[in-house]
Amino acid sequence: TVLYDMLPPDLRITGHRVSAGDLHAWLESSFLRAKALGTDIVVLDAAASRHVPNGYDFSLARRQLGNFLRMVQGHAASAGLKVAVQNLRRAECNLINTVSEAALVPALLHLDNVGVLADTVQMERSSEPFDSIVRSGEALLHVHAGNALDRTLPAPGDGEDYVRLFRQLRQMNYHGGVSCVAEKPFTKEEAKRALDYMKFARTEV
């Protein structure tokens, strides 16, 4: 099971209002709850929490992010969880905009319980090549897929190459999950059609 929305927007990772005590308390309690619910992976999206404020020292913000991920490593290891850092396009957040960046940080910090969520919608809107998914290697913990143009669920003829995605995942011997994502509301019937279509794309590989 994968859980999203790891942090409330007012709990800061970067900037002047970072509280290590509040972060520790939140991670400890929320990770224990997540594990009790049967969660395996928690996603670090948190665009508001990690966005670097205007005029703030970006190098300091990167160090703050590193300190936070070291904190996450400890709590995730204690709870028996993995944390996947999601790539977010610059229009949504100015820190960690690509899969390559998301994979680099835990690798440099040697964080065994921190990896990557590759969001193909965010990748396309950031003009990041699909090869970045393969280069992320064993750090890849989860994948989001959807229609980048309309921000809708996957569907036949929507212009996305889901077969290529599954081919790349097979190439790297990936055994994690792939979730369908959409920004616009959808019905149960549309969700089922998206799931059926993704299953079809997987069998084509």
C-alpha positions as CSV (number, residue, x, y, z in Angstrom):
1,T,0.0,0.0,0.0
2,V,1.2,3.5,-0.9
3,L,0.1,6.6,1.0
4,Y,0.2,10.2,-0.3
5,D,0.2,13.6,1.3
6,M,3.0,13.0,3.8
7,L,3.1,16.5,5.4
8,P,0.6,19.2,6.1
9,P,1.3,22.4,4.1
10,D,2.1,24.4,7.2
11,L,4.9,22.1,8.4
12,R,8.0,23.5,6.7
13,I,11.0,21.6,5.4
14,T,12.8,24.8,4.0
15,G,12.8,28.4,5.0
16,H,12.8,30.4,8.2
17,R,10.0,28.5,10.0
18,V,11.5,25.0,10.1
19,S,11.0,23.2,13.4
20,A,13.0,20.0,13.9
21,G,10.9,19.1,16.9
22,D,7.6,19.5,15.1
23,L,9.0,17.4,12.2
24,H,10.2,14.6,14.4
25,A,6.9,14.5,16.2
26,W,4.9,14.4,13.0
27,L,7.0,11.8,11.4
28,E,7.0,9.5,14.4
29,S,3.2,9.6,14.9
30,S,2.2,9.6,11.2
31,F,4.6,6.8,10.2
32,L,3.4,4.6,13.1
33,R,-0.2,5.2,11.9
34,A,0.8,4.5,8.3
35,K,2.4,1.2,9.3
36,A,-0.6,0.2,11.3
37,L,-2.8,0.7,8.2
38,G,-0.6,-1.7,6.3
39,T,1.4,0.9,4.3
40,D,4.7,0.0,2.7
41,I,5.6,3.3,1.0
42,V,4.8,6.9,2.0
43,V,5.2,9.6,-0.7
44,L,7.0,12.9,-0.1
45,D,5.0,15.2,-2.3
46,A,4.7,18.3,0.0
47,A,5.0,21.0,-2.6
48,A,4.1,23.7,-0.1
49,S,6.4,22.3,2.7
50,R,9.5,22.0,0.5
51,H,9.0,25.1,-1.7
52,V,11.9,27.5,-1.2
53,P,10.6,31.0,-0.2
54,N,11.4,33.9,-2.5
55,G,14.8,35.5,-1.6
56,Y,15.8,32.5,0.7
57,D,19.3,31.1,0.3
58,F,18.8,28.1,-2.0
59,S,22.0,26.4,-0.9
60,L,20.8,26.5,2.7
61,A,17.4,25.2,1.6
62,R,19.1,22.2,0.0
63,R,21.0,21.5,3.3
64,Q,17.6,21.8,5.1
65,L,16.2,19.2,2.7
66,G,19.2,16.9,3.3
67,N,18.7,17.3,7.1
68,F,15.0,16.5,6.7
69,L,15.6,13.4,4.6
70,R,18.2,12.1,7.2
71,M,15.4,12.6,9.8
72,V,13.0,10.7,7.5
73,Q,15.5,7.9,7.1
74,G,15.6,7.3,10.9
75,H,11.8,7.3,11.3
76,A,11.1,5.3,8.2
77,A,13.7,2.6,9.3
78,S,12.1,2.4,12.8
79,A,8.6,2.1,11.3
80,G,9.6,-0.4,8.6
81,L,8.6,2.0,5.8
82,K,10.1,3.3,2.6
83,V,9.7,7.0,1.6
84,A,9.4,7.9,-2.1
85,V,10.4,11.5,-3.1
86,Q,8.1,12.7,-5.9
87,N,9.3,14.9,-8.8
88,L,7.2,18.1,-9.1
89,R,7.4,20.5,-12.0
90,R,8.8,24.0,-11.3
91,A,5.4,25.6,-11.6
92,E,4.3,23.6,-8.5
93,C,7.5,23.6,-6.5
94,N,11.0,24.9,-7.0
95,L,12.9,22.1,-5.2
96,I,13.4,18.6,-6.8
97,N,11.7,19.1,-10.2
98,T,12.9,15.9,-11.9
99,V,13.2,12.2,-11.3
100,S,17.0,12.5,-11.7
101,E,17.1,15.1,-8.9
102,A,14.9,13.0,-6.7
103,A,17.2,10.0,-7.2
104,L,20.4,11.9,-6.6
105,V,19.6,13.2,-3.1
106,P,19.1,9.9,-1.3
107,A,22.0,8.4,-3.2
108,L,24.4,11.1,-2.1
109,L,23.2,10.9,1.5
110,H,23.2,7.0,1.5
111,L,19.6,6.7,2.7
112,D,18.5,3.1,2.4
113,N,14.8,3.8,3.2
114,V,14.4,6.8,0.9
115,G,13.8,6.4,-2.8
116,V,12.0,7.9,-5.8
117,L,8.4,8.2,-7.1
118,A,8.5,8.8,-10.8
119,D,5.5,10.9,-11.9
120,T,5.3,10.6,-15.6
121,V,2.8,13.5,-15.8
122,Q,5.2,15.8,-14.0
123,M,8.1,14.4,-16.1
124,E,6.4,15.3,-19.4
125,R,5.4,18.8,-18.2
126,S,9.0,19.3,-17.2
127,S,10.3,17.9,-20.5
128,E,12.3,15.2,-18.7
129,P,13.1,12.2,-20.8
130,F,11.6,8.8,-19.9
131,D,15.2,7.4,-19.7
132,S,15.5,9.1,-16.3
133,I,13.2,6.3,-14.9
134,V,15.6,3.6,-15.9
135,R,18.6,5.6,-14.6
136,S,17.0,5.8,-11.2
137,G,17.6,2.1,-10.9
138,E,16.9,0.4,-7.5
139,A,15.9,3.8,-6.0
140,L,12.6,3.7,-7.9
141,L,9.8,2.8,-5.4
142,H,6.6,3.8,-7.2
143,V,5.3,5.2,-10.5
144,H,2.5,7.6,-11.3
145,A,1.0,7.6,-14.8
146,G,-1.7,9.7,-16.5
147,N,-2.5,12.1,-19.3
148,A,-0.1,15.0,-19.0
149,L,-2.0,17.4,-21.3
150,D,-5.5,17.2,-19.7
151,R,-4.4,15.8,-16.3
152,T,-6.9,13.0,-16.7
153,L,-6.8,9.2,-16.1
154,P,-5.0,7.0,-18.7
155,A,-7.2,6.2,-21.7
156,P,-6.7,4.7,-25.2
157,G,-5.7,7.4,-27.7
158,D,-4.8,10.0,-25.1
159,G,-1.4,10.6,-26.7
160,E,0.6,8.8,-23.9
161,D,2.8,5.8,-24.6
162,Y,2.0,3.5,-21.6
163,V,3.3,0.4,-23.4
164,R,6.7,2.2,-23.5
165,L,6.5,2.9,-19.8
166,F,5.9,-0.7,-18.9
167,R,8.6,-1.8,-21.4
168,Q,11.1,0.5,-19.5
169,L,10.0,-0.8,-16.2
170,R,10.5,-4.4,-17.3
171,Q,13.9,-3.5,-18.7
172,M,15.0,-2.4,-15.2
173,N,13.3,-5.4,-13.6
174,Y,11.0,-3.2,-11.6
175,H,8.6,-4.9,-9.3
176,G,6.8,-2.0,-7.6
177,G,3.4,-0.5,-8.3
178,V,2.1,1.9,-10.9
179,S,-0.8,4.2,-10.0
180,C,-3.1,6.1,-12.3
181,V,-3.3,9.8,-11.5
182,A,-5.7,12.6,-12.5
183,E,-6.3,16.1,-11.4
184,K,-9.9,16.3,-12.7
185,P,-12.7,14.4,-11.0
186,F,-13.6,11.0,-12.4
187,T,-16.3,8.3,-11.9
188,K,-15.9,4.7,-10.8
189,E,-16.5,3.6,-14.4
190,E,-13.7,5.8,-15.7
191,A,-11.4,4.5,-13.0
192,K,-12.2,0.9,-14.0
193,R,-11.6,1.7,-17.7
194,A,-8.2,3.3,-16.8
195,L,-7.2,0.3,-14.8
196,D,-8.2,-2.1,-17.6
197,Y,-6.3,-0.1,-20.1
198,M,-3.2,-0.1,-18.0
199,K,-3.4,-3.8,-17.5
200,F,-3.7,-4.2,-21.3
201,A,-0.6,-2.0,-21.8
202,R,1.3,-4.1,-19.4
203,T,0.3,-7.3,-21.2
204,E,1.5,-5.8,-24.5
205,V,5.1,-5.8,-23.1
